[in-house]
Amino acid sequence: MNEQTNVYDALSEDHGADGRWAFGSGFSDAVEAEIGAPVPEGVDPADLAQYCLMLGDDALVASHRLSEWVSNAPELEEDVALANVALDLLGQARVLLSRAGHLLGRDEDDLAFTRTEGEFRQVALAELADRGDFAHVIARQLLLSTWRLAVLSRLTGSADPVVAAVAAKGVKEVAYHRDHAARWTLRLGDGTALSHERMQAALDTVWPHAEELFRTSDVERRLAASGVAVDPAEVRGEVDAVLDEVLAAATLTRPQRPPVGTVGGRGGRQGLHTEGFGHLLAEFQSLARQHPGASW
């Protein structure tokens, strides 16, 4: 039997020279070896770096939003479930930001904690504040995970080995994320009159941001032609079919709300974000900015 019986002592033991460690978010040796893999032939490294930031920032920011609910969820089991989803996304983000950092001459921590608001590339849906409403969390997760699963399923064949590796592992994780969100949508939508009303209101609030998920950036268009990326417009049919099935079972109505447009052709993929993201980023980066270069 291991002599280390105190869980807190186990948490504080040495975990390697880099001093960075978290439950469930470490790299496998295979993935770590691929971080520095050559860029696929004919692909612009700058485009690949931006694409990794897009996928990585979606995961990183969504992970942080979910972490805000740990100890605040309606049930203890949901604290654990949301934490697990957040850690899955954090693990995906770490690999993708490391790949981007390798191409840009930076590291994952630098990209996470020192970039400015306009340098982040996530879609608005990932960063939406939930106003303390659990139904809002579920509505956001239902749309985001359904879309991300459709994208990752296609990226398992990406010409970039790191993107393909993240996708191969991610489809298993995000399939659970989607199932978790769908089950809660059913529970709330087809529950009491009050839970139905709140779930419908939450869907009405997040739905205008769904259109951005299928808006193709120039980087995605170029990389899709090279076999690295997926054109998000191609997954709309699959995503709509899944959402319609879940909403029908939950006795909810598909919102008919006008989509949020771009500003001068710019959206989240071009660094234009919601007002709430500035507050999120200030909290997220506060420790790293107060103690630059610190390790633990």
Secondary structure by P-SEA (a helix, b strand, c coil): ccccccaaaaaaccccccccccccccccaaaaaaccccccccccaaaaaaaaaaaaaaaaaaaaaaaaaccccccaaaaaaaaaaaaaaaaaaaaaaaaaaaaacccccccccccccccccccccccccccccaaaaaaaaaaaaaaaaaaaaaacccccaaaaaaaaaaaaaaaaaaaaaaaaaaaaaaccaaaaaaaaaaaaaacccccccccccaaaaaaaaaccccccccaaaaaaaaaaaaaaaaccccccccccccccccccccccccaaaaaaaaaaaccccccccccc
